[in-house]
Amino acid sequence: MRTYDLVIAGAGAAGLIGAGTAAEKGLKVLLLEKMEKPARKIRISGKGRCNITNTKQHDDFLSHVYPDSRFLNPALRNFSNFKTIEFFNSLGLPTVVERGERVFPKSGKAWDVAECLVKWAKKSGVEIMCNAKVKSLNIENSKIKSVNVDFGYSEKTVEAKYFLIATGGMSYPLTGSTGDGYNFARQAGHSITDLHPSLVPLKIKNHNAQLNRLQLKNISLSLYVDGKYVDDEFGETEFNQTGMTGALALRLSRKAVGALIKKKHVELVLDLKPALSYEQLEKRIKREMETTMTNHALLRKLLPMQIIDTFAKKANIKLQNQISNTDIENISKSLKNMSFEICGFNDFNEAIITAGGISLTEIDSKTMKSKLIDNLYFAGEIINLDANTGGYNLQIAFSTARLAAQNIAIRLEKDL
Ligand SMILES: Cc1cc2nc3c(=O)[nH]c(=O)nc-3n(C[C@H](O)[C@H](O)[C@H](O)COP(=O)(O)OP(=O)(O)OC[C@H]3O[C@@H](n4cnc5c(N)ncnc54)[C@H](O)[C@@H]3O)c2cc1C
């Protein structure tokens, strides 16, 4: 097998951008993907529409990145969200900006984003091999000499001057992201922080399955840990069979999961009428009482049918009773403060992202180079970086991979 300038493990968002960037600069690049097709995760991202990135300004963008957004600063400056948009547009993929400054392909198809990247990488000269699973690294004199690859029919060793690990995290393992890269990093002496699912549905204690699939719009959701307010979000949420999912719950899940792991008491509190103050709500209810007699009839005017039983239990009111002054108080309070105890979170199979990864202190943020092994680089979700929903996570993959590939190209040129 020929010797490559650069071998990349993982043909996801990071691997593809890294490979294409290096090949455009004249490097001989081999991109190894263990699945039968590259970029399976991109193809299902954004509910099949792929939220490629967003149009947030630099500092605003970084404020959505965890656990230390300063690490991303050089990579994002080098290949910003705006450059990403230009990049896709230049490849013939028009984009649109939607609510929340989120950027999608104009076609509305995540598949087009994946295909566009694969086509560009191939055209730039990248050799892409699918059904090629990297199994381990061969390290000699503090350098990676080669990788052992399982091609299904046989195992081979592939040599290269530089290696980029872009095998992603552990979420949605059916897409191929099963955490293999953490073992390669460990082999190279790197430490991996605790890994847990993030942007993940949260489980409600004694959940009423009647709420399954109920969507609530224009509501506000607050997170409380050990009785203390932590954060809130405004927008849409949705219930599933075991708890809460949807944009707001997912966004709050990072902090909720962290607290649950520490065995803290976690609550999500819904404000079902965020546009109205408590006093305004009371007034509105009193107005409704002119034509409405029972609590049930009143709640029918204020809430979706599906949530009425659960609401009545939490507000401690009897649905068939005539509305009393105490009921008005309880209903108003509960509309502004409907609390759900959170008892757990779903696993990696249903998490959008993995929180945790290769320790940031062991990677040079200006190049994405390992601080332990001179010819080893990392990019994408495998690094201990994660972010909110809204196109941030793909941008992290694009920016870190672009920076790594550019740095490898510069070093190769110097070596010659
Ligand atoms: C359902 C879902 C929807 C999402 N939607 C969005 C969205 O709209 N916008 C957004 O910004 N983010 C979204 N994300 C997150 C985003 O997709 C990821 O953060 C991003 O894809 C990470 O890119 P990556 O290249 O680091 O890893 P991945 O995309 O996971 O790619 C890693 C690749 O490496 C391959 N691989 C793994 N191990 C090996 C091995 N041993 N040998 C060879 N290959 C290997 C895998 O098969 C995979 O193809 C979504 C995630 C999910 C799960």
PDBQT file of the ligand as one rigid body, heavy atoms in Angstrom, charges set to zero:
ROOT
HETATM    1  C1  LIG A 501     -29.618  13.150  15.209  1.00  0.00    +0.000 C 
HETATM    2  C2  LIG A 501     -28.558  14.218  15.172  1.00  0.00    +0.000 A 
HETATM    3  C3  LIG A 501     -28.831  15.441  14.593  1.00  0.00    +0.000 A 
HETATM    4  C4  LIG A 501     -27.854  16.448  14.582  1.00  0.00    +0.000 A 
HETATM    5  N1  LIG A 501     -28.137  17.624  13.973  1.00  0.00    +0.000 NA
HETATM    6  C5  LIG A 501     -27.188  18.602  13.970  1.00  0.00    +0.000 A 
HETATM    7  C6  LIG A 501     -27.440  19.818  13.284  1.00  0.00    +0.000 A 
HETATM    8  O1  LIG A 501     -28.457  19.992  12.607  1.00  0.00    +0.000 OA
HETATM    9  N2  LIG A 501     -26.477  20.791  13.359  1.00  0.00    +0.000 N 
HETATM   10  C7  LIG A 501     -25.296  20.615  14.053  1.00  0.00    +0.000 A 
HETATM   11  O2  LIG A 501     -24.481  21.525  14.098  1.00  0.00    +0.000 OA
HETATM   12  N3  LIG A 501     -25.034  19.444  14.667  1.00  0.00    +0.000 NA
HETATM   13  C8  LIG A 501     -25.942  18.441  14.620  1.00  0.00    +0.000 A 
HETATM   14  N4  LIG A 501     -25.648  17.244  15.229  1.00  0.00    +0.000 N 
HETATM   15  C9  LIG A 501     -24.293  17.043  15.799  1.00  0.00    +0.000 C 
HETATM   16  C10 LIG A 501     -23.284  16.853  14.660  1.00  0.00    +0.000 C 
HETATM   17  O3  LIG A 501     -23.850  15.992  13.683  1.00  0.00    +0.000 OA
HETATM   18  C11 LIG A 501     -21.969  16.269  15.169  1.00  0.00    +0.000 C 
HETATM   19  O4  LIG A 501     -21.485  17.085  16.194  1.00  0.00    +0.000 OA
HETATM   20  C12 LIG A 501     -20.952  16.186  14.037  1.00  0.00    +0.000 C 
HETATM   21  O5  LIG A 501     -21.427  15.347  13.031  1.00  0.00    +0.000 OA
HETATM   22  C13 LIG A 501     -19.607  15.673  14.538  1.00  0.00    +0.000 C 
HETATM   23  O6  LIG A 501     -18.768  15.513  13.443  1.00  0.00    +0.000 OA
HETATM   24  P1  LIG A 501     -17.488  14.552  13.517  1.00  0.00    +0.000 P 
HETATM   25  O7  LIG A 501     -16.937  14.526  12.152  1.00  0.00    +0.000 OA
HETATM   26  O8  LIG A 501     -16.632  14.944  14.635  1.00  0.00    +0.000 OA
HETATM   27  O9  LIG A 501     -18.070  13.121  13.893  1.00  0.00    +0.000 OA
HETATM   28  P2  LIG A 501     -19.107  12.205  13.128  1.00  0.00    +0.000 P 
HETATM   29  O10 LIG A 501     -19.989  12.988  12.258  1.00  0.00    +0.000 OA
HETATM   30  O11 LIG A 501     -19.712  11.364  14.180  1.00  0.00    +0.000 OA
HETATM   31  O12 LIG A 501     -18.198  11.326  12.166  1.00  0.00    +0.000 OA
HETATM   32  C14 LIG A 501     -17.299  10.347  12.667  1.00  0.00    +0.000 C 
HETATM   33  C15 LIG A 501     -17.100   9.326  11.574  1.00  0.00    +0.000 C 
HETATM   34  O13 LIG A 501     -16.031   8.450  11.981  1.00  0.00    +0.000 OA
HETATM   35  C16 LIG A 501     -16.376   7.137  11.617  1.00  0.00    +0.000 C 
HETATM   36  N5  LIG A 501     -15.621   6.207  12.463  1.00  0.00    +0.000 N 
HETATM   37  C17 LIG A 501     -15.773   5.967  13.784  1.00  0.00    +0.000 A 
HETATM   38  N6  LIG A 501     -14.891   5.086  14.209  1.00  0.00    +0.000 NA
HETATM   39  C18 LIG A 501     -14.136   4.722  13.139  1.00  0.00    +0.000 A 
HETATM   40  C19 LIG A 501     -13.059   3.831  12.950  1.00  0.00    +0.000 A 
HETATM   41  N7  LIG A 501     -12.579   3.086  13.944  1.00  0.00    +0.000 N 
HETATM   42  N8  LIG A 501     -12.516   3.727  11.714  1.00  0.00    +0.000 NA
HETATM   43  C20 LIG A 501     -13.009   4.451  10.663  1.00  0.00    +0.000 A 
HETATM   44  N9  LIG A 501     -14.038   5.304  10.796  1.00  0.00    +0.000 NA
HETATM   45  C21 LIG A 501     -14.596   5.451  12.004  1.00  0.00    +0.000 A 
HETATM   46  C22 LIG A 501     -17.869   7.080  11.851  1.00  0.00    +0.000 C 
HETATM   47  O14 LIG A 501     -18.477   6.017  11.144  1.00  0.00    +0.000 OA
HETATM   48  C23 LIG A 501     -18.308   8.452  11.354  1.00  0.00    +0.000 C 
HETATM   49  O15 LIG A 501     -18.630   8.440   9.986  1.00  0.00    +0.000 OA
HETATM   50  C24 LIG A 501     -26.595  16.213  15.201  1.00  0.00    +0.000 A 
HETATM   51  C25 LIG A 501     -26.324  14.973  15.777  1.00  0.00    +0.000 A 
HETATM   52  C26 LIG A 501     -27.281  13.970  15.762  1.00  0.00    +0.000 A 
HETATM   53  C27 LIG A 501     -26.956  12.639  16.369  1.00  0.00    +0.000 C 
ENDROOT
TORSDOF 0
